[in-house]
Amino acid sequence: MTQAINTTTALYRSLPAMDSLLVNKAVIKLRQEYGDAWVKNQLNKLLNQARSQIAERQILPKYCATANTIITALTQRLLEEQRHSLQPVWNLTGTILHTNLGRSQLSESAISAVTKVMRHPTPLEFELEAGKRGHRDQAIGKILNQLTGSQSCCLVNNNAAAVLLMLSSVAAGKEVIVSRGELVEIGGAFRIPDIMRQAGCTLVEVGSTNRTHLKDYQEAITENTAAIMKVHTSNYHIQGFTSAVDEKALAQLCQQHQLPLISDLGSGALTDLTEFGLGDEPTPQQMLADGVNLISFSGDKLLGGPQAGLIVGDEALIEKLQQHPLKRALRCDKMTLAALEATLLLYRNPLKLNNELPMLKKMSRPLYELEQLGQLLMAELPEFFSPHFNLAITPSKTQIGSGSQPNTLLDSLALTFTPTAKSRYAVHQLEQKFKRSQRPIIGRINHNQYWLDLRGAEQEVRLINALREVGQKL
């Protein structure tokens, strides 16, 4: 017992003193770079971890072998703590617009626009010619009105905010009629009934889950009705014995009763997506032509821009939105507006969109290009993962994601990793090693295989090098 105590005491005494470490030249340099208090804090944590390990296991951690190894561990810890949380990753999950991975990647023109407004003062709310205060939605509003044919527009920070602002401005304290088949829930438990309560509206449900008729809306209209609302079921689809009322018929009904027809379009396609091999998607242009008075949609889904909520429609109603107190709380900042403007300008030439917008480029990428990439991967990588994993190129399906076009699955290929009988690693361990690479590689586990969907691949030479580095460390 005495020997154990003496051994433990000796281990404690072998730890260098904090004061001696702080005057080390390498540590002084770290203190100058990262800040004195922060370096002391991290160094203290390392020493406390070492003391805990001595107390629990009577051994000295490897990083405490010498003063130099402690400094190396400290340097590594400081670098890890300094790493940005929003670091680049490879999204090879098989979901292009992955909500958890940032949805749409921005175009190069949008990235350039954001960089410029970050570096310099910009006329965000200033009219240069008139020399007076302006409105931050005005410049983008002109472009959006041209693209959609709307009278006016309002911009907020996401589509949920757009729906809240529409309902709060148009129908607070009154009733809004919605089909039961359109009471949607999107990610994060955002539900139409909940947002209506927050906006101070009373929801009036009509029809059934699968069938709603024009007479259902008509019979629900009372003197307390403020609006009829259509909600695009962008993240699910009901098939079979179904019936829904289109916007044109509802617009005529609303006109008869002098009510606004408002729509939560959600995904926000501004062009015909069938030209890019995707499913048909309703557009704001068509809804405005059908007589819808207010339409909200997202900027970071099928539009391919930054997170934003766009509302287009009748000028008088848009003015009510702009004057509402919530507008200031929900407005976009200059970086969002710069990225959105640059993205919208690309839509003046729709034929070039699949070359300009990263998400459309990935979605419309021909299968033969993925086959060529697959052949390259199989020529370069298998030896680095042997003998632990067998690699193969496997047919796959890519989904759009973010609640957009749930019925559309794009033909794709995946690089799959299957553990061999001799492997020391399970699939979930391989997954962790991919996630810990310098630029994390995110795929999916499917039936004891790890899948990397190639439709999401980019910077392919760097990707191959990153995969090779993971294999070399097995």
Buried (B, 14 or more C-beta within 10 A) or exposed (E): EEEEEEEBEEBEEEBBEEEEBBEBEBBEEBBEEBEEEBBBEBBEEBBEBBBEBBEEEEEBBEBBEEBEEBBEBBBEBBEEEEEEEEEEBBBBBBBBBBBEBBBBBBBEBBBEBBEEBEEEEEEBEEEEEEEEEBEBBEBBBEBBBEBBEBBBBBBBBBBBBBBBBBBBBBBEEBBBBBBBBBBBBBEEEBEBBEBBEEBEBBBBBBBBEBBBBBEBBBEBBEEEBBBBBBBBBBBEEEEEEEEBBEBBBBBEBBEEEEBBBBBBBBBBBBBEBEEBBBBEBBBBBBBBBBBBBBBBBBBBBBBBBBBBBBBBBBEEBBEBBBEBEBBEEBBBEBBBBBBBBBBBBBBEEBEEBBEBBBBBBBBBBEBEEBEEBBEEBEEBBBEBBBEBBBBBBBEBEBBBBBBBBBEBBBEBBBBBBBBEEEBEBEBEBBBEBBEEBEEBBBBBBBEEBBBBBBBBBEEEEEBBEBBBEBBEEB
